[in-house]
């Protein structure tokens, strides 16, 4: 630890009781499960020529394209424990409840990645060669904590775990495949427990160091990026996911940011210091701007969908009109 992180060292120690309480609650509430119970193995076929398998083709997938894209992004976001675990452990320490929690968290995230990958391959939803290359590139790029302080990291994961839960939930819901939905519903149960752990830790942080925590929340929310932003082609993929309604600005605002902020009473807590109050004002201004941006996005998306519907209507009218005209001629 450097001189600049002396405050973080003290904060980690002060938060240890909250970490231990959260860890115990998590272990009591978590339910054991295994990927093989949720993967449709009977749909699978050999891919490679070594075993006389069938090469992958796009028409083998029964899922909407945006759902397949979301599954890949979700997988790669869950799939980098080899890079992120050592950095997180170094940042938060390797002793006591902190160490136990991060090992458990890493193991559960790895379980999610294993389950989603097995589903993708068994259901032949994606090109396994492209998926393997994407994973190699993503893991090879490594992982770097974007937020420097302990307070900012805790604030970030409080929102990030909820956005991951929302993305998984909506991916499963829009898949049209009960097996996919069942698997992702199971994953979201873990993600919800992760979110509760970090959200309550952030609550404890707000009690211990209100100004520091409020500034961390404002910093994270105003500069928030999804955990998969380092994936190759992420902007194009995220646009496709947003257009499908899996995860978009409206959901980010209504289903991720606001529920956490309300639960923490961010705007009702008594003011403690000038910087904390400034941070709260910046946060409020950002949320107002984000709400306008989300509204504009939703309107543009609906307009685009309406144009597609209008363009398709003459074809459908003509198709329906044919038999009627024929019947009138017969009469």
C-alpha positions as CSV (number, residue, x, y, z in Angstrom):
1,X,0.0,0.0,0.0
2,X,1.2,3.5,-0.8
3,X,1.2,6.6,1.4
4,X,-1.9,7.9,-0.6
5,X,-3.8,4.7,0.4
6,X,-3.4,5.1,4.2
7,X,-7.0,6.3,4.5
8,X,-8.1,3.2,2.5
9,X,-6.2,0.9,4.8
10,X,-8.0,2.4,7.8
11,X,-11.3,2.2,6.0
12,X,-10.9,-1.5,5.1
13,X,-10.3,-2.2,8.8
14,X,-13.3,-0.1,9.9
15,X,-15.5,-1.9,7.4
16,X,-14.4,-5.4,8.4
17,X,-17.4,-6.0,10.8
18,X,-19.8,-5.1,8.0
19,X,-18.0,-7.4,5.6
20,X,-18.2,-10.3,8.0
21,X,-21.9,-9.7,8.6
22,X,-22.6,-9.5,4.9
23,X,-20.5,-12.6,4.3
24,X,-22.3,-14.6,6.9
25,X,-25.7,-13.5,5.5
26,X,-24.6,-14.5,2.0
27,X,-23.4,-17.9,3.0
28,X,-26.7,-18.5,4.8
29,X,-28.8,-17.4,1.9
30,X,-26.8,-18.9,-1.1
31,X,-28.1,-22.1,-2.5
32,X,-25.9,-24.8,-4.0
33,X,-26.4,-25.4,-7.7
34,X,-24.4,-26.8,-10.6
35,X,-24.3,-25.8,-14.3
36,X,-24.9,-29.3,-15.6
37,X,-28.4,-29.2,-14.1
38,X,-29.4,-26.2,-16.2
39,X,-27.7,-27.0,-19.6
40,X,-29.7,-28.6,-22.4
41,X,-27.1,-31.3,-23.2
42,X,-29.5,-33.3,-25.3
43,X,-29.5,-30.5,-27.9
44,X,-25.8,-30.7,-28.3
45,X,-23.8,-32.2,-31.2
46,X,-20.1,-32.5,-31.9
47,X,-18.6,-29.5,-33.6
48,X,-15.1,-30.6,-34.8
49,X,-14.1,-32.8,-37.7
50,X,-12.1,-35.0,-35.3
51,X,-15.3,-36.7,-34.1
52,X,-17.2,-36.3,-37.3
53,X,-19.3,-33.4,-36.0
54,X,-21.3,-30.7,-37.7
55,X,-19.7,-27.4,-38.3
56,X,-21.5,-24.5,-36.8
57,X,-23.9,-22.4,-39.0
58,X,-25.9,-19.3,-38.0
59,X,-29.2,-20.9,-38.8
60,X,-28.6,-23.5,-36.0
61,X,-29.5,-21.0,-33.3
62,X,-33.2,-20.6,-32.4
63,X,-32.6,-17.5,-30.3
64,X,-33.1,-13.9,-31.5
65,X,-29.8,-12.4,-32.6
66,X,-29.8,-9.7,-29.9
67,X,-30.3,-12.4,-27.2
68,X,-27.3,-14.3,-28.5
69,X,-25.2,-11.1,-28.5
70,X,-26.3,-10.3,-24.9
71,X,-25.4,-13.8,-23.8
72,X,-21.9,-13.5,-25.2
73,X,-21.4,-10.0,-23.6
74,X,-22.8,-11.3,-20.3
75,X,-20.5,-14.3,-20.5
76,X,-17.3,-12.4,-21.2
77,X,-18.3,-9.9,-18.4
78,X,-18.4,-12.9,-16.0
79,X,-15.5,-14.7,-17.5
80,X,-12.3,-12.9,-16.4
81,X,-11.5,-14.1,-12.8
82,X,-7.9,-15.0,-13.8
83,X,-7.2,-11.3,-14.4
84,X,-9.5,-9.5,-11.9
85,X,-9.2,-11.6,-8.8
86,X,-5.5,-11.0,-8.1
87,X,-6.0,-7.2,-8.6
88,X,-9.0,-7.1,-6.3
89,X,-7.3,-9.2,-3.7
90,X,-4.3,-6.9,-3.8
91,X,-6.5,-3.8,-3.5
92,X,-8.7,-5.1,-0.6
93,X,-6.2,-7.3,1.2
94,X,-5.8,-11.0,1.7
95,X,-6.9,-11.4,5.4
96,X,-10.0,-12.0,7.3
97,X,-13.5,-11.6,6.0
98,X,-12.4,-9.5,3.0
99,X,-10.3,-12.4,1.7
100,X,-13.0,-15.0,2.3
101,X,-15.6,-12.9,0.6
102,X,-13.6,-12.2,-2.6
103,X,-12.7,-15.8,-3.0
104,X,-16.3,-16.8,-2.7
105,X,-17.4,-14.0,-5.1
106,X,-14.9,-15.1,-7.7
107,X,-15.9,-18.7,-7.4
108,X,-19.6,-17.8,-8.0
109,X,-18.8,-15.5,-10.9
110,X,-16.8,-18.3,-12.5
111,X,-19.7,-20.7,-12.0
112,X,-21.9,-18.3,-13.9
113,X,-19.5,-18.1,-16.8
114,X,-19.2,-21.9,-17.0
115,X,-23.0,-22.3,-17.0
116,X,-23.6,-19.7,-19.8
117,X,-20.8,-21.0,-21.9
118,X,-22.1,-24.6,-21.7
119,X,-25.6,-23.4,-22.6
120,X,-24.3,-21.4,-25.6
121,X,-22.3,-24.5,-26.9
122,X,-25.0,-27.1,-26.2
123,X,-27.7,-24.9,-27.9
124,X,-25.4,-24.0,-30.7
125,X,-26.3,-20.3,-30.2
126,X,-22.9,-18.9,-31.2
127,X,-19.9,-19.8,-33.3
128,X,-17.6,-21.6,-30.9
129,X,-14.5,-20.5,-32.8
130,X,-15.5,-16.8,-32.6
131,X,-16.5,-17.3,-28.9
132,X,-13.1,-18.8,-28.1
133,X,-11.2,-16.1,-29.8
134,X,-13.3,-13.4,-28.1
135,X,-12.5,-14.9,-24.7
136,X,-8.8,-15.2,-25.4
137,X,-8.7,-11.6,-26.5
138,X,-10.7,-10.4,-23.5
139,X,-8.7,-12.3,-20.9
140,X,-5.4,-11.4,-22.6
141,X,-6.3,-7.7,-22.4
142,X,-6.3,-8.1,-18.6
143,X,-8.2,-6.1,-16.0
144,X,-7.7,-2.8,-14.4
145,X,-9.7,-1.2,-11.6
146,X,-11.1,2.0,-13.1
147,X,-11.8,3.5,-9.7
148,X,-8.8,4.3,-7.4
149,X,-10.2,4.3,-3.9
150,X,-11.9,1.6,-1.8
151,X,-15.0,3.9,-1.6
152,X,-15.4,4.2,-5.3
153,X,-14.9,0.4,-5.9
154,X,-17.6,-0.4,-3.4
155,X,-19.9,2.2,-5.0
156,X,-19.3,0.8,-8.4
157,X,-19.9,-2.8,-7.7
158,X,-23.1,-1.9,-5.8
159,X,-24.6,-0.7,-9.1
160,X,-22.7,-3.1,-11.4
161,X,-24.1,-6.2,-9.7
162,X,-27.6,-4.9,-10.2
163,X,-27.1,-4.0,-13.8
164,X,-25.7,-7.5,-14.4
165,X,-28.8,-8.9,-12.7
166,X,-31.1,-6.8,-14.9
167,X,-29.2,-7.8,-18.1
168,X,-29.4,-11.5,-17.3
169,X,-33.1,-11.3,-16.4
170,X,-34.1,-9.5,-19.6
171,X,-31.9,-11.7,-21.8
172,X,-33.6,-14.8,-20.4
173,X,-37.1,-13.2,-20.7
174,X,-36.7,-12.3,-24.3
175,X,-35.0,-15.5,-25.3
176,X,-38.2,-17.4,-25.9
177,X,-36.4,-20.5,-24.5
178,X,-37.6,-21.7,-21.1
179,X,-34.2,-23.4,-20.6
180,X,-32.3,-20.2,-21.2
181,X,-34.7,-18.3,-19.0
182,X,-34.4,-20.8,-16.2
183,X,-30.6,-20.8,-16.3
184,X,-30.4,-17.0,-16.2
185,X,-33.0,-16.7,-13.5
186,X,-30.8,-19.0,-11.4
187,X,-27.8,-16.8,-12.1
188,X,-29.7,-13.6,-11.2
189,X,-30.4,-15.1,-7.8
190,X,-26.7,-15.1,-7.1
191,X,-26.2,-11.7,-8.6
192,X,-29.0,-10.3,-6.4
193,X,-27.1,-11.7,-3.3
194,X,-23.9,-10.0,-4.5
195,X,-25.8,-6.7,-5.0
196,X,-27.2,-6.9,-1.5
197,X,-23.7,-7.5,0.0
198,X,-22.2,-4.5,-1.7
199,X,-25.2,-2.2,-1.3
200,X,-25.2,-2.8,2.5
201,X,-21.5,-2.3,2.5
202,X,-22.0,1.0,0.8
203,X,-24.6,1.9,3.4
204,X,-22.1,1.2,6.1
205,X,-19.6,3.4,4.2
206,X,-22.1,6.3,4.2
207,X,-22.3,6.0,7.9
208,X,-18.6,5.9,8.5
209,X,-17.4,8.5,6.1
210,X,-20.5,10.3,4.6
211,X,-18.6,12.9,2.5
212,X,-16.2,10.4,1.1
213,X,-19.0,7.9,0.3
214,X,-21.2,10.6,-1.3
215,X,-18.4,11.8,-3.5
216,X,-17.7,8.2,-4.5
217,X,-21.3,7.6,-5.4
218,X,-21.4,10.8,-7.5
219,X,-18.1,9.9,-9.3
220,X,-19.2,6.4,-10.1
221,X,-22.7,7.2,-11.3
222,X,-21.7,10.1,-13.5
223,X,-18.9,8.1,-15.2
224,X,-20.5,4.7,-15.1
225,X,-19.5,2.1,-17.7
226,X,-20.7,-1.4,-18.0
227,X,-18.2,-4.1,-16.9
228,X,-17.9,-5.5,-20.5
229,X,-16.9,-2.2,-22.1
230,X,-13.5,-3.6,-22.9
231,X,-15.0,-6.4,-25.1
232,X,-14.1,-6.0,-28.8
233,X,-17.0,-4.3,-30.7
234,X,-18.8,-3.5,-27.4
235,X,-20.4,-0.3,-28.6
236,X,-22.0,-2.0,-31.5
237,X,-23.1,-4.9,-29.3
238,X,-24.5,-2.7,-26.6
239,X,-26.5,-0.7,-29.2
240,X,-28.0,-4.0,-30.4
241,X,-28.8,-5.0,-26.9
242,X,-30.4,-1.6,-26.1
243,X,-32.5,-1.6,-29.3
244,X,-33.9,-5.0,-28.2
245,X,-34.9,-3.7,-24.8
246,X,-32.5,-6.0,-22.9
247,X,-30.5,-3.2,-21.3
248,X,-30.9,0.5,-22.3
249,X,-30.7,3.9,-20.8
250,X,-34.2,3.8,-19.4
251,X,-33.5,0.5,-17.6
252,X,-30.2,1.8,-16.4
253,X,-31.9,4.7,-14.8
254,X,-35.1,3.2,-13.5
255,X,-34.0,-0.4,-12.6
256,X,-30.4,0.1,-11.6
257,X,-29.4,3.6,-10.4
258,X,-32.6,4.8,-8.7
259,X,-33.4,1.6,-6.7
260,X,-30.0,1.6,-5.1
261,X,-30.0,5.4,-4.5
262,X,-33.5,5.2,-2.9
263,X,-32.6,2.3,-0.7
264,X,-29.6,4.2,0.6
265,X,-31.7,7.4,1.1
266,X,-29.0,9.3,-0.8
267,X,-31.1,12.5,-1.1
268,X,-32.7,12.3,2.4
269,X,-29.6,11.7,4.5
270,X,-28.6,14.7,6.6
271,X,-25.9,16.9,5.1
272,X,-22.5,16.3,6.8
273,X,-20.0,18.5,4.8
274,X,-19.6,20.8,1.9
275,X,-18.0,18.3,-0.5
276,X,-20.7,15.7,0.3
277,X,-23.4,18.3,-0.4
278,X,-21.7,19.3,-3.7
279,X,-21.5,15.7,-4.7
280,X,-25.2,15.2,-4.0
281,X,-26.0,18.2,-6.1
282,X,-23.9,16.9,-9.0
283,X,-25.6,13.5,-8.7
284,X,-29.1,15.1,-8.8
285,X,-28.1,17.1,-11.9
286,X,-26.7,14.0,-13.6
287,X,-29.9,12.0,-12.9
288,X,-32.0,14.8,-14.5
289,X,-29.9,14.8,-17.6
290,X,-29.9,11.0,-17.7
291,X,-33.7,10.9,-17.5
292,X,-33.9,13.2,-20.5
293,X,-31.4,11.1,-22.5
294,X,-33.3,8.0,-21.6
295,X,-36.6,9.5,-22.7
296,X,-35.1,10.6,-26.0
297,X,-33.6,7.2,-26.6
298,X,-37.0,5.5,-25.9
299,X,-38.8,7.9,-28.3
300,X,-36.3,7.3,-31.1
301,X,-36.5,3.5,-30.6
302,X,-40.3,3.5,-30.7
303,X,-40.2,5.7,-33.8
304,X,-37.8,3.3,-35.5
305,X,-40.0,0.4,-34.6
306,X,-43.0,2.2,-36.0
307,X,-41.3,2.8,-39.3
308,X,-40.5,-0.9,-39.6
309,X,-44.2,-1.7,-38.8
310,X,-45.4,0.9,-41.3
311,X,-43.0,-0.4,-44.0
312,X,-44.3,-4.0,-43.5
313,X,-48.0,-3.0,-43.5
314,X,-48.5,-2.8,-47.3
315,X,-47.1,-6.3,-47.7
316,X,-49.4,-7.7,-45.1
317,X,-52.4,-5.8,-46.5
318,X,-51.7,-7.1,-50.0
319,X,-51.3,-10.6,-48.7
320,X,-54.6,-10.4,-46.9
321,X,-56.4,-8.7,-49.8
322,X,-55.7,-11.4,-52.3
323,X,-58.3,-14.0,-51.3
324,X,-60.9,-11.4,-50.8
325,X,-60.5,-10.0,-54.3
326,X,-60.5,-13.5,-55.7
327,X,-63.8,-14.3,-53.9
328,X,-65.5,-11.2,-55.3
329,X,-64.5,-12.1,-58.8
330,X,-65.9,-15.6,-58.3
331,X,-69.2,-14.1,-57.1
